[in-house]
Amino acid sequence: MLASIKVENEYKWGYRRSLFAHWSDLDGNGCDTREEVLKRDSISKPQVDPYRCYVVAGDWYSKYDGKTLRDRSDVDIDHVVALKEAWDSGAWAWSTSQRQAFANDLTDRRTLIAVTDRVNASKSDKDPSNWMPPLKRYWCTYLGDWISVKARWGLSMDQSEYGRIKNLLASDCSTLTIASWSAAPALAGVPATSGTAATTATTTPRTTVAPSLSPTTTSNNSGTAAPTNTTAVANSTVNTTSPSGVKDIYPGSYCAPVDGLGTYKGTVYVCSKTNAEGSPYAGGRARWRKATN
């Protein structure tokens, strides 16, 4: 399974948490995603205010550190693959609805998990090369969840992330199997894989290089360096694209949609209603400006 995930450089420009509308009520049942996970992950029957779908009381076991929590204020809902990590790994090319679907995905319980707030804060947006749960006996399950989310949503891995996971799969987690999963939510339209059976993780990477601000290379079968310029996931509606799959634009011109990305002479631009200093453009219309790191 690991072999199905692309290995490429991260795309580190333009991320804002607001680009992923999270804790939404996508199914319209009156409960936002945080409350849904608090209800789902409580190890006792949760007490829920039926008028506003608010979890009043419950008990939660944090698999990251083995602690039992009885105060909801101590509980964070963790995106196993953090929103910024998802952005860097391909979600930068998704539509607004795709990012919202990922941020609120309740269709596979490996995407979101209730954990101790302090542990979640220590994890932040790190991948397994920089962070693993304090409870070591949970490591293999965590790796399986990480791999399944990346594969299901068509997200890539960088070299250090892939290397750490490969090493753990060859040692501590050599017997790991990963349960099947359904396709990503229809709302998202992400061209990811759909697991059909419990699968043993494999470790032969497909190596590509993410769009960058300078030419990049990878080795071909003859051992010589060949230019590489591919994208992780794309569901673009633009008519004109550069070789990297990002829209070619002209700086300062009007644009849509807001928060869309484009390039001009190798530089990344963002469609924004404000300039780099945060001042709105005249008339409230969005223009292409340089993306800030």
Secondary structure as UniProt FT lines:
FT   HELIX           2..4
FT   STRAND          6..7
FT   HELIX           17..19
FT   TURN            26..27
FT   HELIX           33..41
FT   STRAND          47..49
FT   TURN            50..53
FT   STRAND          54..57
FT   STRAND          60..62
FT   TURN            63..66
FT   STRAND          67..69
FT   HELIX           72..74
FT   STRAND          75..79
FT   HELIX           83..88
FT   TURN            89..90
FT   HELIX           91..93
FT   HELIX           96..103
FT   TURN            109..110
FT   STRAND          112..116
FT   HELIX           117..123
FT   TURN            124..125
FT   TURN            128..130
FT   HELIX           136..138
FT   HELIX           139..152
FT   TURN            153..154
FT   HELIX           159..169
FT   TURN            170..175
FT   STRAND          177..178
FT   TURN            186..188
FT   STRAND          199..200
FT   STRAND          206..207
FT   STRAND          217..219
FT   TURN            221..222
FT   STRAND          225..227
FT   TURN            243..244
FT   STRAND          247..248
FT   TURN            251..252
FT   TURN            258..259
FT   STRAND          261..264
FT   TURN            265..266
FT   STRAND          267..272
FT   TURN            276..277
FT   HELIX           282..284
FT   STRAND          287..290
//
